[in-house]
Structures are given as structure tokens and as C-alpha cells.
Amino acid sequence: MLATDAPVNVEEVLDGIPFPAAKVQIITYAGENDASEEVMEMLRALPVQNYDSMEEINNNLGLIEEQPGSENLWSSNAKSVS
């Protein structure tokens, strides 16, 4: 798979998912909608819980991205460590 600069659109692959939804249901639904491996990895990192809205999923994804070590070291945008 080629890397692109296009933003990952989690909402697009989860469009129409019925809420509330458990983490496993979210991952299954995304996979059935041809989510990229990047999206699948993000969803697998979600806390195990039931989600009541897309906003709740997005909030949790934002928390994941803020975790130390969540940056992609292979990305051309990665900061070099001195």
C-alpha cells in the first residue's frame, strides 16, 4: 500500500453504523466497509467499551493520538530525535 497525504476518514467507513456499538462491532463494521489498514489500527487501539456516537469515537481517537509513542517513526513528517 502506498502512503498518501490524504487524511484518514474514519467517519466515512463508519457511516451508517448503528449506535450504541461495542468496539468489536465498530472494527467489524469498518472492515466490512473496506477500511484501510491505518484506520483498522486506529480502531483496534480504542478502549474496550460501548460507544454512543461518532463524536465519542472521534474523542477517543484523539486521545490515542496524544499518547506518547503514537507517532509514526517511518513517516516523512516524523520529528527527528537529537
Buried (B, 14 or more C-beta within 10 A) or exposed (E): EEEEEEEBEBEEBBEEBEBEBEBEBBBBBBEEBEBBEBBBEBBEBBEEEEBEEBEBBBEBBEEBEEEEEEEEEEEEEEEEEE
